[in-house]
Amino acid sequence: NSKNLISELKNFVALGGSYKAKLGEKDDLVMAALLATRMGQFISGFDDKIYEKFAEKFEAEAQVPLPIFVLR
């Protein structure tokens, strides 16, 4: 739902052995999304039910959580 993130993803390219935004563009939202995804993946290695724990916490606080991605 983020137009800014989608825009940054369109300008995120492989340059040499790394990935970054095209010259003159930004990639801070892409990098933040990558870090959040990697943290979720790392944390899930400690507890298989991490998504349920996050969901319970947000439900108890009556807040709508942001999407949580747990990759295996």
C-alpha positions in Angstrom: 0.0 0.0 0.0 3.0 2.3 0.1 3.5 4.2 -3.1 6.9 5.4 -1.9 8.1 1.9 -1.3 6.9 0.7 -4.7 8.6 3.6 -6.3 11.9 2.8 -4.5 11.6 -0.9 -5.5 11.3 0.1 -9.1 14.6 1.9 -8.8 16.4 -0.8 -6.8 19.0 -2.5 -9.0 22.0 -4.8 -8.9 25.2 -2.9 -9.3 28.4 -5.0 -9.3 28.2 -7.4 -6.4 25.6 -5.5 -4.4 22.2 -3.9 -4.7 21.2 -0.3 -4.3 19.1 2.5 -5.7 19.9 3.9 -9.1 22.0 7.1 -9.1 20.0 10.0 -7.8 17.3 7.8 -6.2 16.8 6.6 -2.6 16.6 3.1 -1.2 16.0 3.7 2.6 12.5 2.1 2.6 13.7 -0.9 0.6 16.5 -1.4 3.1 14.2 -1.0 6.0 11.8 -3.6 4.6 14.7 -6.0 4.0 16.0 -5.6 7.5 12.5 -6.2 9.0 12.1 -9.3 6.9 15.5 -10.6 7.9 14.9 -9.9 11.5 11.6 -11.8 11.3 13.3 -14.7 9.6 16.1 -14.8 12.3 13.7 -14.5 15.2 11.5 -17.4 13.8 14.5 -19.6 14.3 14.1 -19.3 18.0 10.4 -19.9 18.2 8.2 -21.5 15.6 5.1 -19.7 16.9 6.5 -16.2 16.7 3.7 -14.9 14.4 1.1 -16.0 16.8 2.8 -14.3 19.7 3.0 -11.0 17.7 -0.6 -11.3 16.7 -1.7 -12.0 20.3 0.2 -8.9 21.5 -1.4 -6.6 18.9 -4.8 -8.1 19.4 -4.6 -7.5 23.2 -3.7 -3.8 22.5 -6.6 -3.5 20.0 -4.2 -2.3 17.3 -4.0 -3.5 13.7 -0.5 -4.8 13.2 1.6 -4.2 10.1 2.2 -7.2 8.0 4.7 -9.7 9.5 6.7 -11.8 7.2 8.3 -14.9 8.6 10.3 -16.8 6.0 11.5 -20.3 6.5 
